[in-house]
Each structure stands twice: as C-alpha cells, then as structure tokens.
Amino acid sequence: MDAFYASVEQASKPSLRGKPVVVGGLGPRGVVATASYEARVFGVHSAMATAQARRLCPNAAYLTPRFAVYQGISQVVMGLLGELSPLVEPLSLDEAFVDLEAGGVPPTGAAARAVAERLRRDIKAATGLTASVGLAGSKMLAKIASEEAKPDGLRLIEPGTELEVLGPMSVRAVPGVGPATAETLRRAGITTVAETAGAGEDELVRLLGKAHGAGLYALATGHDDRPVVAERDAKSVSVEDTFDEDLTDRTRVQLELARLADRCVTRLRGAGRSGRTVVIKVRRYDFSTLTRSETLRGPTDDPAVVREAAARLLEHVDTTAGVRLLGVGVSGLADYTQEDLFAQAAAGAAEAAAAAAATGMAGTAGAPDAAPHEPETHQEPRKAPEGPPRWLPGHDVRHDEHGPGWVQGSGVGRVTVRFEEPWSAPGRVRTFRVDDPALHPAEPLPLVRAADDQPPVPPAPSGSPDEGSPAAVPSGAGGGSGGGSSSP
C-alpha cells in the first residue's frame, strides 16, 4: 500500500487530498509513522522525529494514528490477497508476499501482470486506496520491484534479467545490509550490488564472516530461495508509550503501567491468544533500558493477572530519577487459556497450607477450623473525575447540528473541527469549546460508500476563509497530541 496511514487519512478527509500529511506521535518526543508523498518532497520520512518534520514541513497536517481504521482496511486487502493464493505472508499491515504460482497462476510474466493489474483495481474499488505491486521470481526481487513501482504502479522483473536490474543498485538495497555492513564494504571499495557479486564469496566471507558473507553473495548474485510462509506466528504481544515529560512520581508510573497492561491484554484477546510470560520494559531518563519478566503457572488473557504481574515486576525497578518510556508485553503465546485468577490463588493457598502442615504449623489441636482462603480481588486504581473528552488531531467526531467531521486541532479550551465525509466536497471549519455538549467522539466512516447508498454530492462550501488550510487550529492551540511513539 502507498504511504498507507497517510493515504487512509487523505481518503477519509477530502480537504487533505493532494496536501502534505504526517501521521505519528505529535508530542515533543513523537515519531513519524508515515508521511504522504506530498510531505516526502520536503524530506519528511518515517521514523523521523515529529519535531524535525515540523521544521521541514510546517504547513503539513499532523495527525494522530487511528490504528483501528488501518487494521480494518488491512484485513480487506489481505482478504483480496488470500483470494489469489493460499500462500500469503504478511510483513505488516500494508505489505505482504504472495506466491502466485501456488494460486494456480501460470509462471509467465504476462499472466502475473494480468493478475497484478486486477488486484490493484480490486484494492482501489474496495478501499479507495492505491497499491503498488512488484513481480519477480524471488522475495528479494519482488520487494525491490514494489519499491520501484511506488506510488500506484506495477514493476515486473523478468526472469533472466535479475543481475541486470540488481547490478547498478547500492548494496544497501540487499536485505540484511545495514549501515555497519555497508561501511565495511565501502572501505573495501564495494558500493554496488555488481561490485559485491564481483568480489566473490571468499572475499565477502573474509570481510563479514561465513554466514553473513555467504548469504550476501547469494543475494547479490540473484539467488534467493526463501519460500513464502503463510503463517508468521507472533512470538509476543506488547504495547509501549513514550511520555512527553519524564515520569518521576511513583504512583503515576504504577498507573501508567496498569493502563498499558490493559491495552496489551486487549490486543492479546483481539488476536485470540493468551500467554504465560509477562514482561515490562522501562527506559529511564538517561536512555538506559531494562526489562523484567515473570512466568505464570499457565497461559492467561486476564487483565487483572497481567496487571498484577507487571506491578510485581515494577517493585524491583528504581524509577526515582525519571521514566521516559514504559512497555508491557506478553510472550509464550498459546491459543487457549489455562487459568482463572481465583483458581490460581486457591492453588497457591493450598500449596502454602500443605507446606505449613508438613512443618507442623497447620493449626492447633481443638482449634476451630480456619475460614477458607479468599483470594484478594484486584482493585481498580481510583480514577480522577472525568473531564471533557481529549480531542486528538485527525480523530472522528460528530456534532448534533453539523454532523460528522474530524478534529484539526485543540488548545486553550477550544477544539477546531472540519465537517466533511470521505465522499463529500472539502468541508467547512468550526471552533467549539472543548466541553461543548453537542460534540461527541464518533466511529470512523467507511472510505467507500456502498453503491446503493450514494448520497447526492453536496455543493462546495462557499467563501470559508480557512478553506485549503490542512491544519488550521485555534490561536495558541498546541495540537492536543498524546505522547506515544507510533509503531506500524
């Protein structure tokens, strides 16, 4: 998919089409998840600090991610890929390998091209978005071809032309060649794929070691026999947040960790999994990072169990100097749950009673029977009184009078909303108090409306002074961003 998150936002918001859009964390430590092609012209790219992106492209629309929307569209796209072949290997929400021959497509360039063109049309019809397709006889070359096809294109590398295509490319185009390997090769006078192949396997092994050198030689000479693997089983599920300011209050750290544990379990349950090892990650003020883990009696998807395990792990971590990032994960995944909180606690109590009896400490003769052990239930942390909703840039809202729209920005007690729908003309902008009772968070609208439910196209709004500005916010608005770094 082309600039996936940003393209989804442009398709959802007519006023942003053709304009620079950046999706990611918008706080002081936020990171760009995806930039539209219009923003890339200014040098903005993924994994860049959002603060740097704002300096390069101050007029872009900066939006917080809507992962539920992206996941829903990804499922549609992956479903279309699954119709082509039983062998689909997702790499991320927006990218996958597909073994066309396993789907019965004749191994010819013409047949593959016809299937790819039909796929691109189907994706456009189903999602309103564009996709780029790379066709080749191996995973490495298909990946390279898809990058060359972007945006909204198709690239076929015909069998027999692999070395001709690869030769002039930088050695960094080869999978597994990062900055350190590239620098080692550069010092040896090797900068292109052709020079890498020409150096020979023995020289590459001498420079990089046996496994890395031999693997690089094979790829540089066009040999990549890695199969498309339909099942890429996740080894863990995790979530993490980077905070705008270091957390020094221990209670706040504990509450944030409990919140992350709940989010982690929500994601775990969404995948239909459970897990037996709870892991926490703590990055401190000086960027030192540590992890702690605890393995449970059996797999769990109980949020109380995960919260309590994370809290126990945090007890052994010093956070007084400040915490920059927190994370919670669950590993040792299984497709079933073999616990319940009370059963585990009762089992623990039984073990303790047995141990006490073995040492003659189970009670005194003639004493009344002790009451059966009642495990303590988890107490939810006390929440502060709820205030007005937190209006995040890019998120969906609905106004009782004006209908559906999305947040352009918020600050100084005001929220700016543009009222438009994916199938409408660019909409008008209005500003409200953040606690306006007529303004509500809303579910996202579909990008493509059913053919039998097409509304008449509304007339273009007249004379709005802020029309055409993709990121108008109230004077003094800070954008209303959360501090989480994004990971697509």
Summary of the structure (lengths in Angstrom):
residues: 488
radius of gyration: 27.3
end to end distance: 12.8
largest distance: 91.9
contacts: 1489
relative contact order: 0.12
helix: 35%
strand: 22%
